[in-house]
Amino acid sequence: MADDCLPKSGTRLYKGDQILIPTSALGRDSRHWKIDPELFYPERFLNEDKNHHPYAFLPFGSGHRQCVGRDLALFEIKVILARMLQQVTFADGGSEVNAGGFVQKLTMLPKHIGVTIDFH
């Protein structure tokens, strides 16, 4: 006998069941984004897609079980970016170099990265 069930699908849930939410799939679901979610377009969070569904983008998870290293990771990124921006200039390597999509593993990795870096 099921302890509970999901309302839309009727899937039965039993005590002790583990539920895994595919957060990377949620972030690429076109129903939640005005701009193609497969495109690398960071400005989406400032413009057209800034009012996206709150659960469409969860890079560190959510709630009391979110990534314990979240705060440290965000702080490290700020420090690294500040130091890098003081010493380098970045330029896009072009559409030919950056083509090829991504590889889905534990995290998403681009197949090719093309960036020109000028050191000062």
Secondary structure, DSSP 8 states (H G I E B T S, - for coil): --SEE-TTT--EE-TT------HHHHTT-GGG-SS-TTS--GGGGTTTTTT--TTS--TT--GGGS-TTHHHHHHHHHHHHHHHHHHEEEEE--HHHH-S-EEESSSEEES---EEEEE-
